[in-house]
């Protein structure tokens, strides 16, 4: 089944699937530990990461499928690709550090 944007144009599903899988991995690897660290217990330990994962999937769907314009895609220069990868790595490292801070502080 091909994913289609709001205009009915077919959209590549791979970026959406990758972002969704990464969101699930991050939410369910950090979520329960983080919830226990802030004092939650019971169903909230898995409910909070589930809600966060569903929110991330909804945002990814809206950004990468629903409002996508595949006809506007073009080739990027190598400088732009490296710059984008560098920014993504910096943001990813900052998010991981921010998620780890509550586990280090008592």
N, C-alpha and C positions, 0 to 999 in steps of 0.2 A: 504494500500500500504506500503510495506516494503522499507525502505531506503537502498541503496546498496552503498558500497564503490567503489573505482576505480577498484578493482579486481572482483567485482560482488558479494561479500559476503554480506549477510544481516547484517545490523547494527541496534542496538537499537535506536529508534527515541526519546525516552524520554529525554536524556540529551540535545539533540539538541533543542527540543521544549521548555524545561525549560530555557535554555540560551537565546533563541530567545524571549521568553515572557519577561524575565527579562530585556533584552536589550531594548525592546519596552517600557516597563514601565519606565525605567530610562531615556531614550531619550525623551519621550513625557511628563514626569513629570518635568524634569529639563530643557529640551531644549528650549521651548518657553519663559520661564521666563528668562533664561540665555541670549537668543537672544535679548530680550527687554532690559535687563540690560546693554548689550554692545552697544545698540543704533540701532539695526536693526528694521525694520518695514515691514509691508505688507506680501507678500508670503514667505519672507526669515525667518519669525518667525516660520513657520511650515516646510519650506523646509530644513533648516539646521538640525533639529532633524530627519527628514525623511532620509536624506543622511547618517547621523550618524548611524541610526538604520539599514539601508540597509547594510552599511559597517560592522557593528557588526554581522549581520545575515550571510553575506558572509564569514567572518572570522570563525564564529561558524560552518558553513557548511563544510568549508575546513578542520577544525581541528577535528570536532566530527563525520563527516560522510565520506567525500571524502578520507581522509588519515587514517581513523580508522583501527585498526587491532584487531578485537574482539577475535581472536584466542590467542592473547598474554595476555589477561586479566587473572589475578590471584587474590587470596585473599590477602588483605593488613593486616598487623598487626594493632592492636588497636592504638599503638603509632604513626604509620604513618598516620592513619586516623585523630587522634586528632591534630597532627601537621599540616596536610593539612587544616583542618577546622580552626585552629587558624590563619594560614597564609591567608586563604581566608577572614576571618573576618577582619583581619588587613588591607588587601588591599581594601576591600569593604568600611571600615570606612574611610580610607585615600581618596578614590575616592569621597565619599559623602562630606567630609570636603573640598576637592579641588573644587568641584562643587558649594559649598555654599559660598566660599570666595568672589567671585565677587558680590554677592548679599549683603554682609555685608559692603563692602568697597565702598565709594563714591568718 
